[in-house]
Amino acid sequence: MAELLRVERLNRYFGGLHAVDDVDLAVPDGAIKGIIGPNGAGKTTLFNLIAGTLPVSSGSIVFEGEEIRDTKPYRVAAKGILRTFQTIRLCAHMTVRENVMLGRHVRTRAGFIAGIFRPSWMRREEREIRTRADEILDLLGIGDFADEEATNLPFGKQRAVELARALAADPRLLLLDEPASGLNIHETDDLCGLIRNIREMGITILLVEHDMSLVMEICDEVAVLDFGRKIAEGTPSEIQKNNDVIEVYLGGDYA
């Protein structure tokens, strides 16, 4: 399977703290890959480096054969890497559809001047954005909530809206930061289905997650970080049997 993303010898320092320590990571095109590790292991920092929201101290980030190290976040998004956050960040007082339409902005042409004069091509673009938003909501099974205020929905549905907003930008790679955070067991089951549906759309997924049941169920590959270093990588079954991983993170439940 061809690689979509490759990270090589990636480092990030915060003063004397080595938050990401010489990490190598490859994400195959079409895969669901998980990153796990204890709190403070550097998982979210790694995501921030890939997404361009933190500068790299040293190392390389190659996406679709192109070096993107220290590329501005909006340009990373335009190249096809989108992310969600552990804390849901929906816009209050806006409908579900409007929140998803916002996610389309990296694929639109309209700017400040067009917004004032509203030419015919801009109105046509707005109709296309609305249509695409409704298509995505239907694909994720939340089309019935399109006209509801997004922040009034149950937590699990809000997470689905956040995923829909990211999909509106037509990503090639979706970075999911703790997608199961705050979800109950039934909502987590629904999330597993959503993530599989997203992969079936041809989108590659890299996720950070503490819910081991979710990771072991849906991931093709798993990488493990500890104190900023990658200590293991492999299939879920290989990770479950890895003594170093069991010692630092998983404990006896997966031994």
VEXDREN-2710 file (C-alpha; in Angstrom, 1 decimal):
% VEXDREN-2710
k/r/px/py/pz
1/MET/0.0/0.0/0.0
2/ALA/1.4/3.4/-1.0
3/GLU/2.3/5.9/1.7
4/LEU/0.2/9.0/1.9
5/LEU/2.1/10.7/4.8
6/ARG/5.7/10.1/6.1
7/VAL/7.2/11.7/9.1
8/GLU/11.0/11.3/9.5
9/ARG/13.2/12.1/12.5
10/LEU/10.7/14.6/13.7
11/ASN/11.6/16.7/16.8
12/ARG/9.9/19.4/18.8
13/TYR/11.4/21.1/21.8
14/PHE/9.7/23.3/24.4
15/GLY/12.6/24.8/26.2
16/GLY/14.3/21.8/27.9
17/LEU/11.3/19.5/27.2
18/HIS/11.7/17.1/24.2
19/ALA/8.0/16.7/23.4
20/VAL/8.5/14.8/20.1
21/ASP/11.8/12.9/20.0
22/ASP/13.1/11.7/16.7
23/VAL/9.8/10.2/15.6
24/ASP/9.4/8.2/12.3
25/LEU/5.9/7.4/11.2
26/ALA/4.3/6.3/7.9
27/VAL/0.6/6.4/7.1
28/PRO/-0.5/4.1/4.2
29/ASP/-3.0/5.5/1.8
30/GLY/-6.5/4.3/2.7
31/ALA/-5.6/3.1/6.2
32/ILE/-6.9/3.8/9.6
33/LYS/-3.8/4.3/11.8
34/GLY/-3.9/4.9/15.6
35/ILE/-1.5/6.7/17.8
36/ILE/-1.6/5.8/21.5
37/GLY/0.4/6.5/24.6
38/PRO/0.1/7.8/28.2
39/ASN/-0.8/11.4/28.9
40/GLY/2.1/13.7/28.0
41/ALA/3.5/11.2/25.5
42/GLY/3.6/13.8/22.7
43/LYS/0.6/12.6/20.7
44/THR/-1.3/15.9/20.3
45/THR/2.0/17.7/19.7
46/LEU/2.7/15.4/16.8
47/PHE/-0.7/16.2/15.4
48/ASN/0.0/19.9/15.7
49/LEU/3.3/19.6/13.9
50/ILE/1.6/17.7/11.0
51/ALA/-1.2/20.2/10.8
52/GLY/1.2/23.2/10.8
53/THR/-0.1/24.8/14.1
54/LEU/3.3/24.3/15.7
55/PRO/6.7/24.8/14.1
56/VAL/9.0/21.8/13.7
57/SER/12.4/21.9/15.6
58/SER/13.9/19.4/13.1
59/GLY/12.9/16.6/10.8
60/SER/10.6/16.1/7.8
61/ILE/6.9/15.8/7.1
62/VAL/6.1/14.6/3.5
63/PHE/2.5/14.4/2.3
64/GLU/1.8/12.9/-1.1
65/GLY/5.5/13.2/-2.0
66/GLU/5.7/16.9/-1.0
67/GLU/7.6/18.3/1.9
68/ILE/5.1/20.3/4.1
69/ARG/7.2/21.0/7.2
70/ASP/6.3/24.4/8.7
71/THR/3.6/25.0/6.1
72/LYS/0.9/27.4/7.3
73/PRO/-2.2/25.6/8.7
74/TYR/-4.6/27.0/6.1
75/ARG/-2.3/25.8/3.3
76/VAL/-2.0/22.4/5.0
77/ALA/-5.8/22.2/5.0
78/ALA/-5.9/23.2/1.3
79/LYS/-3.5/20.4/0.5
80/GLY/-5.9/17.9/2.0
81/ILE/-5.0/17.5/5.7
82/LEU/-7.9/18.3/8.0
83/ARG/-8.2/17.8/11.7
84/THR/-10.7/17.7/14.6
85/PHE/-10.0/18.5/18.2
86/GLN/-10.5/16.7/21.5
87/THR/-12.8/19.5/22.6
88/ILE/-15.7/20.0/20.2
89/ARG/-15.5/23.4/18.5
90/LEU/-18.9/24.0/16.9
91/CYS/-20.2/27.5/16.3
92/ALA/-23.0/28.4/18.7
93/HIS/-26.2/29.9/17.3
94/MET/-25.6/28.3/13.9
95/THR/-27.4/25.3/12.5
96/VAL/-25.8/22.0/11.8
97/ARG/-25.8/22.7/8.0
98/GLU/-24.2/26.2/8.5
99/ASN/-21.5/24.6/10.6
100/VAL/-20.7/22.1/7.9
101/MET/-20.8/24.8/5.2
102/LEU/-18.1/26.7/7.1
103/GLY/-15.8/23.7/6.6
104/ARG/-16.0/24.3/2.9
105/HIS/-14.2/27.7/3.0
106/VAL/-10.8/26.3/1.9
107/ARG/-12.4/25.1/-1.4
108/THR/-14.2/28.4/-2.2
109/ARG/-13.2/31.4/-4.3
110/ALA/-15.3/34.1/-2.7
111/GLY/-13.5/36.9/-0.8
112/PHE/-14.3/40.2/0.8
113/ILE/-15.2/42.1/-2.5
114/ALA/-17.4/39.2/-3.8
115/GLY/-19.1/39.2/-0.4
116/ILE/-20.1/42.8/-0.9
117/PHE/-21.3/42.7/-4.5
118/ARG/-22.5/39.0/-4.5
119/PRO/-22.0/38.2/-8.2
120/SER/-23.9/35.4/-9.8
121/TRP/-21.0/33.0/-9.6
122/MET/-20.8/33.5/-5.8
123/ARG/-24.5/32.8/-5.4
124/ARG/-24.0/29.6/-7.5
125/GLU/-21.1/28.7/-5.3
126/GLU/-23.2/29.1/-2.1
127/ARG/-25.8/26.8/-3.5
128/GLU/-23.2/24.2/-4.3
129/ILE/-21.7/24.5/-0.8
130/ARG/-25.2/24.0/0.7
131/THR/-25.8/21.0/-1.5
132/ARG/-22.5/19.4/-0.6
133/ALA/-23.1/20.0/3.1
134/ASP/-26.5/18.2/2.9
135/GLU/-24.9/15.3/1.0
136/ILE/-22.3/14.9/3.8
137/LEU/-24.8/15.1/6.5
138/ASP/-26.9/12.4/4.8
139/LEU/-23.8/10.2/4.4
140/LEU/-23.1/10.4/8.1
141/GLY/-26.7/9.7/9.0
142/ILE/-27.5/13.1/10.6
143/GLY/-29.3/14.8/7.7
144/ASP/-32.5/15.1/9.8
145/PHE/-30.7/17.5/12.1
146/ALA/-29.6/19.9/9.4
147/ASP/-31.8/22.8/10.6
148/GLU/-31.2/22.2/14.3
149/GLU/-28.9/24.5/16.3
150/ALA/-25.7/22.5/16.4
151/THR/-24.8/23.0/20.0
152/ASN/-28.3/21.8/21.1
153/LEU/-27.6/18.3/19.8
154/PRO/-26.5/15.4/22.1
155/PHE/-22.8/15.2/22.5
156/GLY/-22.4/12.2/20.1
157/LYS/-24.3/14.0/17.4
158/GLN/-22.1/17.1/17.9
159/ARG/-19.1/14.9/17.3
160/ALA/-20.6/13.7/14.0
161/VAL/-21.2/17.3/13.0
162/GLU/-17.6/18.1/13.7
163/LEU/-16.6/15.2/11.4
164/ALA/-19.0/16.4/8.7
165/ARG/-17.5/19.9/8.9
166/ALA/-14.0/18.4/8.3
167/LEU/-15.3/16.3/5.4
168/ALA/-16.7/19.4/3.7
169/ALA/-13.1/20.4/2.9
170/ASP/-12.6/17.2/0.9
171/PRO/-9.7/15.9/2.9
172/ARG/-7.3/13.2/1.7
173/LEU/-6.1/12.7/5.3
174/LEU/-8.2/13.3/8.4
175/LEU/-6.5/13.8/11.8
176/LEU/-8.9/12.8/14.7
177/ASP/-7.7/14.0/18.1
178/GLU/-9.5/11.9/20.8
179/PRO/-12.7/11.5/18.8
180/ALA/-14.3/9.3/21.5
181/SER/-13.6/11.7/24.3
182/GLY/-16.8/12.3/26.4
183/LEU/-18.8/9.7/24.5
184/ASN/-20.7/6.9/26.2
185/ILE/-20.4/3.3/25.0
186/HIS/-23.4/3.6/22.5
187/GLU/-22.0/6.8/21.1
188/THR/-18.6/5.3/20.8
189/ASP/-20.1/2.4/18.8
190/ASP/-21.8/4.9/16.5
191/LEU/-18.4/6.7/16.1
192/CYS/-16.7/3.5/15.0
193/GLY/-19.3/3.1/12.2
194/LEU/-18.8/6.8/11.2
195/ILE/-15.0/6.3/11.0
196/ARG/-15.4/3.2/8.9
197/ASN/-17.8/5.0/6.6
198/ILE/-15.3/7.9/6.2
199/ARG/-12.6/5.4/5.2
200/GLU/-15.0/3.9/2.6
201/MET/-15.2/7.4/1.1
202/GLY/-11.5/7.0/0.2
203/ILE/-10.2/9.1/3.1
204/THR/-7.2/8.1/5.1
205/ILE/-7.5/8.5/8.9
206/LEU/-4.8/9.1/11.6
207/LEU/-6.3/9.2/15.1
208/VAL/-5.1/9.8/18.6
209/GLU/-7.2/8.0/21.1
210/HIS/-7.3/6.7/24.7
211/ASP/-10.2/4.3/24.2
212/MET/-8.3/1.1/23.6
213/SER/-11.4/-0.9/22.6
214/LEU/-12.0/1.6/19.7
215/VAL/-8.4/1.6/18.6
216/MET/-8.1/-2.2/18.6
217/GLU/-11.4/-2.6/16.8
218/ILE/-11.0/-0.2/13.9
219/CYS/-7.2/0.5/13.3
220/ASP/-5.2/-1.3/10.7
221/GLU/-1.9/-0.1/12.4
222/VAL/-1.0/1.4/15.7
223/ALA/2.0/3.4/16.8
224/VAL/2.8/3.9/20.5
225/LEU/4.6/7.0/21.9
226/ASP/6.1/7.3/25.4
227/PHE/7.9/10.5/26.5
228/GLY/7.9/11.7/22.9
229/ARG/9.6/8.6/21.4
230/LYS/8.0/5.9/19.3
231/ILE/8.5/2.7/21.3
232/ALA/6.4/0.3/19.1
233/GLU/4.4/0.0/15.9
234/GLY/2.4/-2.7/14.3
235/THR/-1.0/-4.3/13.9
236/PRO/-3.4/-4.1/16.9
237/SER/-2.7/-7.8/17.8
238/GLU/1.1/-7.1/17.7
239/ILE/0.7/-4.1/19.9
240/GLN/-1.4/-6.1/22.4
241/LYS/1.4/-8.6/22.8
242/ASN/4.3/-6.1/23.0
243/ASN/5.9/-6.2/26.4
244/ASP/7.2/-2.6/26.3
245/VAL/3.7/-1.4/25.5
246/ILE/2.1/-3.5/28.2
247/GLU/4.5/-2.1/30.7
248/VAL/4.2/1.6/29.9
249/TYR/0.5/1.8/28.9
250/LEU/-1.8/-1.0/28.3
251/GLY/-1.3/-3.0/31.6
252/GLY/-2.5/-6.5/32.0
253/ASP/-5.8/-6.3/30.3
254/TYR/-4.3/-6.7/26.8
255/ALA/-1.5/-9.0/27.8
END
